[in-house]
Amino acid sequence: MGRELGELKQGKSTVAEYTQWFNELIRYSSDANEVLCERTKMNKYRYGLRGDIAHAVSLQHITDFGDLIQKAYSAE
């Protein structure tokens, strides 16, 4: 999972599509025993966002992974 998740980028897809792919990679990881802590999951998600969206969310206070996703939707 680490490699696939680390290589996942939003690119031209929507935040919704990127979020779906991200969550599927976590859910169907080849290493099912690896559980990402909230902060690590948030960092990996933010790293894969398009630059403009990643920048917009980095300027905001984020409380948890769900909050990060909502703010990414708002920034799109």
Biopython code that builds the backbone (N, CA, C, O; Angstrom):
import numpy as np
from Bio.PDB.StructureBuilder import StructureBuilder

atoms = [
    (1, "MET", "N", (0.824, -1.197, 0.000)),
    (1, "MET", "CA", (0.000, 0.000, 0.000)),
    (1, "MET", "C", (0.857, 1.244, 0.000)),
    (1, "MET", "O", (0.542, 2.203, -0.704)),
    (2, "GLY", "N", (1.922, 1.256, 0.763)),
    (2, "GLY", "CA", (2.727, 2.450, 0.879)),
    (2, "GLY", "C", (3.135, 3.033, -0.454)),
    (2, "GLY", "O", (3.009, 4.236, -0.681)),
    (3, "ARG", "N", (3.628, 2.170, -1.343)),
    (3, "ARG", "CA", (4.085, 2.650, -2.641)),
    (3, "ARG", "C", (2.923, 3.148, -3.489)),
    (3, "ARG", "O", (2.991, 4.241, -4.051)),
    (4, "GLU", "N", (1.859, 2.360, -3.588)),
    (4, "GLU", "CA", (0.712, 2.761, -4.404)),
    (4, "GLU", "C", (0.080, 4.027, -3.859)),
    (4, "GLU", "O", (-0.259, 4.934, -4.618)),
    (5, "LEU", "N", (-0.077, 4.090, -2.557)),
    (5, "LEU", "CA", (-0.689, 5.251, -1.931)),
    (5, "LEU", "C", (0.209, 6.473, -2.082)),
    (5, "LEU", "O", (-0.278, 7.582, -2.302)),
    (6, "GLY", "N", (1.499, 6.276, -1.965)),
    (6, "GLY", "CA", (2.443, 7.378, -2.112)),
    (6, "GLY", "C", (2.502, 7.919, -3.523)),
    (6, "GLY", "O", (2.861, 9.078, -3.733)),
    (7, "GLU", "N", (2.152, 7.086, -4.495)),
    (7, "GLU", "CA", (2.191, 7.505, -5.899)),
    (7, "GLU", "C", (0.860, 8.053, -6.391)),
    (7, "GLU", "O", (0.794, 8.608, -7.488)),
    (8, "LEU", "N", (-0.200, 7.910, -5.605)),
    (8, "LEU", "CA", (-1.519, 8.382, -6.026)),
    (8, "LEU", "C", (-1.556, 9.908, -6.039)),
    (8, "LEU", "O", (-1.240, 10.554, -5.039)),
    (9, "LYS", "N", (-1.939, 10.471, -7.166)),
    (9, "LYS", "CA", (-2.065, 11.919, -7.330)),
    (9, "LYS", "C", (-3.427, 12.238, -7.914)),
    (9, "LYS", "O", (-3.974, 11.464, -8.700)),
    (10, "GLN", "N", (-3.966, 13.370, -7.529)),
    (10, "GLN", "CA", (-5.277, 13.781, -8.022)),
    (10, "GLN", "C", (-5.243, 14.063, -9.511)),
    (10, "GLN", "O", (-6.145, 13.646, -10.238)),
    (11, "GLY", "N", (-4.229, 14.758, -9.973)),
    (11, "GLY", "CA", (-4.141, 15.092, -11.385)),
    (11, "GLY", "C", (-5.361, 15.860, -11.858)),
    (11, "GLY", "O", (-5.746, 16.856, -11.245)),
    (12, "LYS", "N", (-5.971, 15.405, -12.945)),
    (12, "LYS", "CA", (-7.141, 16.087, -13.516)),
    (12, "LYS", "C", (-8.461, 15.562, -12.964)),
    (12, "LYS", "O", (-9.530, 16.043, -13.341)),
    (13, "SER", "N", (-8.389, 14.585, -12.079)),
    (13, "SER", "CA", (-9.635, 14.037, -11.518)),
    (13, "SER", "C", (-10.230, 14.999, -10.494)),
    (13, "SER", "O", (-9.560, 15.919, -10.024)),
    (14, "THR", "N", (-11.473, 14.776, -10.163)),
    (14, "THR", "CA", (-12.139, 15.610, -9.161)),
    (14, "THR", "C", (-11.705, 15.168, -7.762)),
    (14, "THR", "O", (-11.122, 14.097, -7.590)),
    (15, "VAL", "N", (-11.992, 15.996, -6.781)),
    (15, "VAL", "CA", (-11.715, 15.630, -5.398)),
    (15, "VAL", "C", (-12.490, 14.367, -5.043)),
    (15, "VAL", "O", (-11.971, 13.498, -4.343)),
    (16, "ALA", "N", (-13.723, 14.260, -5.517)),
    (16, "ALA", "CA", (-14.540, 13.068, -5.236)),
    (16, "ALA", "C", (-13.887, 11.801, -5.790)),
    (16, "ALA", "O", (-13.823, 10.783, -5.101)),
    (17, "GLU", "N", (-13.406, 11.862, -7.027)),
    (17, "GLU", "CA", (-12.756, 10.697, -7.633)),
    (17, "GLU", "C", (-11.463, 10.353, -6.903)),
    (17, "GLU", "O", (-11.207, 9.188, -6.597)),
    (18, "TYR", "N", (-10.655, 11.362, -6.627)),
    (18, "TYR", "CA", (-9.401, 11.151, -5.914)),
    (18, "TYR", "C", (-9.664, 10.538, -4.529)),
    (18, "TYR", "O", (-8.971, 9.608, -4.118)),
    (19, "THR", "N", (-10.661, 11.062, -3.821)),
    (19, "THR", "CA", (-10.998, 10.560, -2.487)),
    (19, "THR", "C", (-11.437, 9.103, -2.557)),
    (19, "THR", "O", (-11.057, 8.298, -1.706)),
    (20, "GLN", "N", (-12.225, 8.764, -3.553)),
    (20, "GLN", "CA", (-12.673, 7.381, -3.714)),
    (20, "GLN", "C", (-11.490, 6.450, -3.950)),
    (20, "GLN", "O", (-11.394, 5.399, -3.317)),
    (21, "TRP", "N", (-10.587, 6.825, -4.857)),
    (21, "TRP", "CA", (-9.413, 6.003, -5.141)),
    (21, "TRP", "C", (-8.539, 5.876, -3.899)),
    (21, "TRP", "O", (-8.045, 4.790, -3.594)),
    (22, "PHE", "N", (-8.349, 6.973, -3.189)),
    (22, "PHE", "CA", (-7.535, 6.976, -1.981)),
    (22, "PHE", "C", (-8.114, 5.996, -0.952)),
    (22, "PHE", "O", (-7.391, 5.164, -0.404)),
    (23, "ASN", "N", (-9.403, 6.102, -0.700)),
    (23, "ASN", "CA", (-10.046, 5.226, 0.287)),
    (23, "ASN", "C", (-10.017, 3.764, -0.132)),
    (23, "ASN", "O", (-9.880, 2.878, 0.712)),
    (24, "GLU", "N", (-10.146, 3.507, -1.425)),
    (24, "GLU", "CA", (-10.075, 2.127, -1.901)),
    (24, "GLU", "C", (-8.680, 1.554, -1.724)),
    (24, "GLU", "O", (-8.531, 0.389, -1.355)),
    (25, "LEU", "N", (-7.662, 2.355, -1.981)),
    (25, "LEU", "CA", (-6.296, 1.871, -1.773)),
    (25, "LEU", "C", (-6.057, 1.530, -0.307)),
    (25, "LEU", "O", (-5.403, 0.535, 0.004)),
    (26, "ILE", "N", (-6.576, 2.339, 0.573)),
    (26, "ILE", "CA", (-6.429, 2.041, 2.005)),
    (26, "ILE", "C", (-7.189, 0.769, 2.358)),
    (26, "ILE", "O", (-6.663, -0.101, 3.053)),
    (27, "ARG", "N", (-8.423, 0.662, 1.882)),
    (27, "ARG", "CA", (-9.286, -0.481, 2.226)),
    (27, "ARG", "C", (-8.753, -1.793, 1.664)),
    (27, "ARG", "O", (-8.768, -2.816, 2.348)),
    (28, "TYR", "N", (-8.284, -1.765, 0.422)),
    (28, "TYR", "CA", (-7.865, -2.994, -0.246)),
    (28, "TYR", "C", (-6.346, -3.098, -0.352)),
    (28, "TYR", "O", (-5.801, -3.604, -1.333)),
    (29, "SER", "N", (-5.699, -2.616, 0.666)),
    (29, "SER", "CA", (-4.251, -2.629, 0.715)),
    (29, "SER", "C", (-3.720, -4.058, 0.650)),
    (29, "SER", "O", (-4.329, -4.992, 1.171)),
    (30, "SER", "N", (-2.581, -4.199, 0.004)),
    (30, "SER", "CA", (-1.939, -5.513, -0.031)),
    (30, "SER", "C", (-1.417, -5.875, 1.355)),
    (30, "SER", "O", (-1.231, -7.054, 1.657)),
    (31, "ASP", "N", (-1.182, -4.882, 2.191)),
    (31, "ASP", "CA", (-0.747, -5.118, 3.565)),
    (31, "ASP", "C", (-1.912, -4.778, 4.494)),
    (31, "ASP", "O", (-1.947, -3.703, 5.092)),
    (32, "ALA", "N", (-2.846, -5.689, 4.604)),
    (32, "ALA", "CA", (-4.074, -5.443, 5.367)),
    (32, "ALA", "C", (-3.799, -5.211, 6.846)),
    (32, "ALA", "O", (-4.656, -4.666, 7.542)),
    (33, "ASN", "N", (-2.645, -5.604, 7.343)),
    (33, "ASN", "CA", (-2.332, -5.419, 8.757)),
    (33, "ASN", "C", (-1.859, -4.011, 9.072)),
    (33, "ASN", "O", (-1.820, -3.611, 10.236)),
    (34, "GLU", "N", (-1.502, -3.264, 8.048)),
    (34, "GLU", "CA", (-1.010, -1.907, 8.264)),
    (34, "GLU", "C", (-2.204, -0.958, 8.434)),
    (34, "GLU", "O", (-3.040, -0.820, 7.541)),
    (35, "VAL", "N", (-2.257, -0.333, 9.560)),
    (35, "VAL", "CA", (-3.322, 0.624, 9.837)),
    (35, "VAL", "C", (-2.671, 2.002, 9.952)),
    (35, "VAL", "O", (-1.773, 2.216, 10.768)),
    (36, "LEU", "N", (-3.135, 2.917, 9.130)),
    (36, "LEU", "CA", (-2.563, 4.250, 9.144)),
    (36, "LEU", "C", (-3.178, 5.070, 10.272)),
    (36, "LEU", "O", (-4.395, 5.080, 10.461)),
    (37, "CYS", "N", (-2.326, 5.748, 11.005)),
    (37, "CYS", "CA", (-2.863, 6.666, 11.999)),
    (37, "CYS", "C", (-3.491, 7.853, 11.262)),
    (37, "CYS", "O", (-3.184, 8.105, 10.097)),
    (38, "GLU", "N", (-4.351, 8.560, 11.939)),
    (38, "GLU", "CA", (-5.106, 9.668, 11.328)),
    (38, "GLU", "C", (-4.169, 10.698, 10.691)),
    (38, "GLU", "O", (-4.399, 11.124, 9.559)),
    (39, "ARG", "N", (-3.131, 11.094, 11.396)),
    (39, "ARG", "CA", (-2.212, 12.115, 10.879)),
    (39, "ARG", "C", (-1.504, 11.634, 9.626)),
    (39, "ARG", "O", (-1.375, 12.396, 8.668)),
    (40, "THR", "N", (-1.046, 10.398, 9.606)),
    (40, "THR", "CA", (-0.358, 9.858, 8.432)),
    (40, "THR", "C", (-1.298, 9.793, 7.238)),
    (40, "THR", "O", (-0.916, 10.138, 6.120)),
    (41, "LYS", "N", (-2.531, 9.350, 7.476)),
    (41, "LYS", "CA", (-3.519, 9.285, 6.403)),
    (41, "LYS", "C", (-3.785, 10.681, 5.844)),
    (41, "LYS", "O", (-3.870, 10.860, 4.629)),
    (42, "MET", "N", (-3.916, 11.663, 6.724)),
    (42, "MET", "CA", (-4.151, 13.038, 6.288)),
    (42, "MET", "C", (-2.976, 13.558, 5.458)),
    (42, "MET", "O", (-3.179, 14.201, 4.428)),
    (43, "ASN", "N", (-1.756, 13.283, 5.903)),
    (43, "ASN", "CA", (-0.575, 13.749, 5.171)),
    (43, "ASN", "C", (-0.490, 13.120, 3.789)),
    (43, "ASN", "O", (-0.191, 13.806, 2.811)),
    (44, "LYS", "N", (-0.754, 11.809, 3.700)),
    (44, "LYS", "CA", (-0.710, 11.134, 2.398)),
    (44, "LYS", "C", (-1.797, 11.675, 1.462)),
    (44, "LYS", "O", (-1.564, 11.866, 0.268)),
    (45, "TYR", "N", (-2.973, 11.915, 2.014)),
    (45, "TYR", "CA", (-4.079, 12.454, 1.210)),
    (45, "TYR", "C", (-3.728, 13.848, 0.697)),
    (45, "TYR", "O", (-3.878, 14.129, -0.492)),
    (46, "ARG", "N", (-3.266, 14.711, 1.580)),
    (46, "ARG", "CA", (-2.926, 16.081, 1.209)),
    (46, "ARG", "C", (-1.797, 16.107, 0.171)),
    (46, "ARG", "O", (-1.820, 16.917, -0.755)),
    (47, "TYR", "N", (-0.822, 15.227, 0.329)),
    (47, "TYR", "CA", (0.301, 15.162, -0.599)),
    (47, "TYR", "C", (-0.152, 14.847, -2.029)),
    (47, "TYR", "O", (0.460, 15.315, -2.989)),
    (48, "GLY", "N", (-1.216, 14.061, -2.172)),
    (48, "GLY", "CA", (-1.682, 13.673, -3.499)),
    (48, "GLY", "C", (-2.629, 14.661, -4.151)),
    (48, "GLY", "O", (-2.929, 14.544, -5.339)),
    (49, "LEU", "N", (-3.104, 15.634, -3.384)),
    (49, "LEU", "CA", (-4.017, 16.634, -3.961)),
    (49, "LEU", "C", (-3.305, 17.505, -4.984)),
    (49, "LEU", "O", (-2.090, 17.691, -4.918)),
    (50, "ARG", "N", (-4.071, 18.036, -5.929)),
    (50, "ARG", "CA", (-3.540, 19.026, -6.877)),
    (50, "ARG", "C", (-2.942, 20.180, -6.087)),
    (50, "ARG", "O", (-3.428, 20.496, -5.001)),
    (51, "GLY", "N", (-1.918, 20.805, -6.601)),
    (51, "GLY", "CA", (-1.193, 21.851, -5.897)),
    (51, "GLY", "C", (-2.045, 22.986, -5.365)),
    (51, "GLY", "O", (-1.867, 23.414, -4.225)),
    (52, "ASP", "N", (-2.968, 23.477, -6.174)),
    (52, "ASP", "CA", (-3.792, 24.598, -5.734)),
    (52, "ASP", "C", (-4.723, 24.209, -4.590)),
    (52, "ASP", "O", (-4.955, 25.003, -3.678)),
    (53, "ILE", "N", (-5.250, 22.998, -4.637)),
    (53, "ILE", "CA", (-6.143, 22.540, -3.579)),
    (53, "ILE", "C", (-5.339, 22.233, -2.314)),
    (53, "ILE", "O", (-5.755, 22.586, -1.210)),
    (54, "ALA", "N", (-4.197, 21.583, -2.475)),
    (54, "ALA", "CA", (-3.337, 21.284, -1.318)),
    (54, "ALA", "C", (-2.933, 22.574, -0.612)),
    (54, "ALA", "O", (-2.923, 22.638, 0.617)),
    (55, "HIS", "N", (-2.604, 23.586, -1.383)),
    (55, "HIS", "CA", (-2.220, 24.868, -0.792)),
    (55, "HIS", "C", (-3.390, 25.489, -0.029)),
    (55, "HIS", "O", (-3.219, 25.976, 1.088)),
    (56, "ALA", "N", (-4.574, 25.468, -0.634)),
    (56, "ALA", "CA", (-5.751, 26.060, 0.008)),
    (56, "ALA", "C", (-6.076, 25.368, 1.334)),
    (56, "ALA", "O", (-6.390, 26.037, 2.319)),
    (57, "VAL", "N", (-6.002, 24.045, 1.364)),
    (57, "VAL", "CA", (-6.323, 23.353, 2.616)),
    (57, "VAL", "C", (-5.213, 23.490, 3.645)),
    (57, "VAL", "O", (-5.476, 23.428, 4.846)),
    (58, "SER", "N", (-3.974, 23.677, 3.194)),
    (58, "SER", "CA", (-2.869, 23.817, 4.144)),
    (58, "SER", "C", (-2.954, 25.124, 4.931)),
    (58, "SER", "O", (-2.339, 25.256, 5.988)),
    (59, "LEU", "N", (-3.710, 26.077, 4.420)),
    (59, "LEU", "CA", (-3.863, 27.363, 5.098)),
    (59, "LEU", "C", (-4.983, 27.340, 6.136)),
    (59, "LEU", "O", (-5.208, 28.333, 6.828)),
    (60, "GLN", "N", (-5.680, 26.219, 6.247)),
    (60, "GLN", "CA", (-6.829, 26.116, 7.142)),
    (60, "GLN", "C", (-6.530, 25.185, 8.314)),
    (60, "GLN", "O", (-5.643, 24.334, 8.248)),
    (61, "HIS", "N", (-7.292, 25.372, 9.380)),
    (61, "HIS", "CA", (-7.191, 24.474, 10.527)),
    (61, "HIS", "C", (-7.974, 23.208, 10.206)),
    (61, "HIS", "O", (-9.173, 23.274, 9.936)),
    (62, "ILE", "N", (-7.317, 22.072, 10.232)),
    (62, "ILE", "CA", (-7.935, 20.788, 9.912)),
    (62, "ILE", "C", (-8.008, 19.970, 11.203)),
    (62, "ILE", "O", (-7.003, 19.793, 11.892)),
    (63, "THR", "N", (-9.200, 19.476, 11.521)),
    (63, "THR", "CA", (-9.371, 18.731, 12.766)),
    (63, "THR", "C", (-9.216, 17.222, 12.607)),
    (63, "THR", "O", (-8.720, 16.551, 13.512)),
    (64, "ASP", "N", (-9.637, 16.683, 11.458)),
    (64, "ASP", "CA", (-9.536, 15.240, 11.227)),
    (64, "ASP", "C", (-9.621, 14.966, 9.722)),
    (64, "ASP", "O", (-9.740, 15.888, 8.915)),
    (65, "PHE", "N", (-9.557, 13.684, 9.366)),
    (65, "PHE", "CA", (-9.540, 13.306, 7.958)),
    (65, "PHE", "C", (-10.813, 13.746, 7.235)),
    (65, "PHE", "O", (-10.744, 14.230, 6.105)),
    (66, "GLY", "N", (-11.964, 13.585, 7.868)),
    (66, "GLY", "CA", (-13.226, 14.014, 7.261)),
    (66, "GLY", "C", (-13.257, 15.509, 7.010)),
    (66, "GLY", "O", (-13.768, 15.964, 5.987)),
    (67, "ASP", "N", (-12.713, 16.266, 7.936)),
    (67, "ASP", "CA", (-12.631, 17.723, 7.796)),
    (67, "ASP", "C", (-11.731, 18.090, 6.615)),
    (67, "ASP", "O", (-12.044, 19.002, 5.849)),
    (68, "LEU", "N", (-10.618, 17.380, 6.474)),
    (68, "LEU", "CA", (-9.702, 17.616, 5.358)),
    (68, "LEU", "C", (-10.413, 17.384, 4.026)),
    (68, "LEU", "O", (-10.278, 18.183, 3.099)),
    (69, "ILE", "N", (-11.156, 16.307, 3.933)),
    (69, "ILE", "CA", (-11.883, 16.009, 2.694)),
    (69, "ILE", "C", (-12.897, 17.115, 2.392)),
    (69, "ILE", "O", (-12.985, 17.573, 1.253)),
    (70, "GLN", "N", (-13.652, 17.542, 3.383)),
    (70, "GLN", "CA", (-14.649, 18.596, 3.187)),
    (70, "GLN", "C", (-13.998, 19.901, 2.727)),
    (70, "GLN", "O", (-14.540, 20.601, 1.872)),
    (71, "LYS", "N", (-12.849, 20.220, 3.287)),
    (71, "LYS", "CA", (-12.159, 21.452, 2.894)),
    (71, "LYS", "C", (-11.557, 21.336, 1.502)),
    (71, "LYS", "O", (-11.440, 22.333, 0.790)),
    (72, "ALA", "N", (-11.173, 20.124, 1.112)),
    (72, "ALA", "CA", (-10.690, 19.906, -0.258)),
    (72, "ALA", "C", (-11.834, 20.096, -1.248)),
    (72, "ALA", "O", (-11.649, 20.704, -2.303)),
    (73, "TYR", "N", (-13.022, 19.575, -0.912)),
    (73, "TYR", "CA", (-14.206, 19.796, -1.756)),
    (73, "TYR", "C", (-14.481, 21.292, -1.901)),
    (73, "TYR", "O", (-14.755, 21.771, -3.001)),
    (74, "SER", "N", (-14.408, 22.019, -0.806)),
    (74, "SER", "CA", (-14.694, 23.460, -0.827)),
    (74, "SER", "C", (-13.670, 24.222, -1.656)),
    (74, "SER", "O", (-14.004, 25.222, -2.290)),
    (75, "ALA", "N", (-12.428, 23.755, -1.655)),
    (75, "ALA", "CA", (-11.364, 24.448, -2.385)),
    (75, "ALA", "C", (-11.392, 24.143, -3.880)),
    (75, "ALA", "O", (-10.772, 24.854, -4.670)),
    (76, "GLU", "N", (-12.098, 23.104, -4.266)),
    (76, "GLU", "CA", (-12.100, 22.683, -5.677)),
    (76, "GLU", "C", (-12.777, 23.697, -6.572)),
    (76, "GLU", "O", (-12.862, 23.493, -7.783)),
]
sb = StructureBuilder()
sb.init_structure("model")
sb.init_model(0)
sb.init_chain("A")
sb.init_seg("    ")
for serial, (resi, resn, name, xyz) in enumerate(atoms, 1):
    if name == "N":
        sb.init_residue(resn, " ", resi, " ")
    sb.init_atom(name, np.array(xyz, "f"), 0.0, 1.0, " ", f" {name:<3s}", serial, name[0])
structure = sb.get_structure()
